[in-house]
């Protein structure tokens, strides 16, 4: 049976002003502005819809001083998707900018690496250097969803649906996973935070939020192995994504882009 070709979109919902030194372990010798975008992703095909990560809300944006552009969950309505109809949400990990808004999907089941929930509720959360990336209410909410039998756990790589797989990477967070999606241009790898920016992977300099630096470096190799080439890897926070890929429609210009078509140029 042939794998379906999924439509694949990135939805930008927030931004952050930042410097280059904030994005590379060890800083950067040529410091300067390097803003960050925040995304939620959508894969649709084979009669199914998958939301990949769920973003954060306006309140968390104020607390963490992020520039909140729009509610990513409400933006799904521009794709004729009612959040209440979504049956599958893939959480690449449980950091605040990837697992907030989970409660906006009342009928979904959530796909997660088991190690991530163990990490987010375990001994390492007593250390602010690691716990600051999580919102405790999000974590408590996922625990409640587990008690309600709405979390599907994985221990490593797994097929979620034909043409859609998750791949354990770790490093940035203990149970981080990325997603490989079959599209009309071939398999596209959504790196999430395995590589925040194209430059993290290209220069092999990991992002500053780290649980295990060695696993972060191995994660770059896993991304490359899962993709046909660099043009098929989409980093988790790079503003270049909005420049390289086209909007799905005029009314979504600056809001969302299609990832199932080739980028306008190979990322520098």
Secondary structure, DSSP 8 states (H G I E B T S, - for coil): ------EEEEEEEEEE--BGGGSSTT--TT--B--EEEEEEEEEETTEEEEE-----HHHHHHHT-EE---HHHHGGGGT--GGG--EEE-S--SHHHHTTGGG-TT-EEEEEHHHHHHHTSGGGGSHHHHTTS-HHHHHHHHHHHHTT-EEEESS-EEEETTEEEEE--SSSTT-EEEEEEETTEEEEEEETT-SSHHHHHHT---S--S-HHHHHHHHHHHHHHSSSGGGEEESS-THHHHHS--SSGGGTTTEEESSS--SS---
